[in-house]
Amino acid sequence: METTIKDIARICGVAVSTVSRAINNHPDINEETKALIMQTVKDYHYLPNNSARNLKRSESNTIAVLIKGIGNPFFSNILKVFEQEIQNKKHSFLLHRVEEHEDEIEVALMLEKEKRLKGIIFLGGYFLHTRESLDKLKIPYILSTGGVSDTNETETLSCVSVDDYLESYKIVDYLCKLGHKRIATIAAPPMDENIGKLRLKGYKCALKDNGVEPDQGLICYNVEDTDQIFSMEYGYAAAKKLLESGTDFTALFAISDSIAIGAAKAIFDSGKKIPDDYSVAGFDGIDYAKYYQPSITTIRQPIEDMAAETIHILFDLMDGKITGARKTFQGELVIGQSTRAL
């Protein structure tokens, strides 16, 4: 249980107003009394943001966005929409990076206490948290573009995303219909519980439904760079390893456009061409994929609509209009110049 200003007053044998004057460094207070109060504040780990001088802060209009994978260019346009929509609603926007292996709930609890947040958006990542862990958060929150475990404990979790499994299935099925049977993929490392796991599942199921048994030798990843999975560097390293292994393949599905672009660079550096030697497909629909040469075949996520819906749901949660909501958007298969029929 947190220590309150009343507790400090009781321990020191003074009035609450006296504690308030000491904390606010008010001149109208005995120095010895002030010293006693401040020592007690320290001993009992009393947090200033629970004090009277910060009551206004406790009514803060700050919305925090906790982002996993800040280096992923997919998030840049989403953050622009978040910031604009939050400011339009006369609220403050706070962006906080969460490291790949950090517990976002613990980070959120820290920020909730320090910043007196009004709401939280978890951007990216994958939610595997228990009901007990989620119940620690006392303010409205929503998960945007990330994956969420399909369990009873998180069935009431508010979430906005595409169906990563179905959209991955869609693009790999497209490659199969082009005549490709040896389709490699650059996936997230096996220990990763991110959306990459869902996209890998879609890849495998699409192959099976097209009469192709998934080959473990065609599933590649870079275990040496697990902090920046959705990056060009990750894609380059994994594709380079695949090419140097001499494994036979005709098409490559990368679980993000950034990975696909990195992989394309590795293919070019090996002296091969796209799509003449290898077809390459990605996922996300970032601007880089559209303007890359050759343009990348991908699944475009409707990020502007997803971002706007995230804000809409969060403010409905904050206003008490709803207790939870899930919205799944459909991706669009965008056929670029990086794939061809055999």
Secondary structure, DSSP 4 states (H G I P E B T S, - for coil): ----HHHHHHHHTS-HHHHHHHHTT-SSS-HHHHHHHHHHHHHTT--GGGSGGGTTGGG--EEEEEEE-TT-THHHHHHHHHHHHHHHTT-EEEEEEE-TTS-HHHHHHHHHHHH--SEEEEESSEE---HHHHTT--S-EEEESSEE--SGGGTT--EEEE-HHHHHHHHHHHHHHTT---EEEE---TT--SHHHHHHHHHHHHHHHTT----GGGEE--TT--SSTTSHHHHHHHHHHHHHHT---SEEEESSHHHHHHHHHHHHHTT--TTTT-EEE-SB--HHHHHSSSPPBEEEP-HHHHHHHHHHHHHHHHTTS-S--EEEEPPEEE--SS----
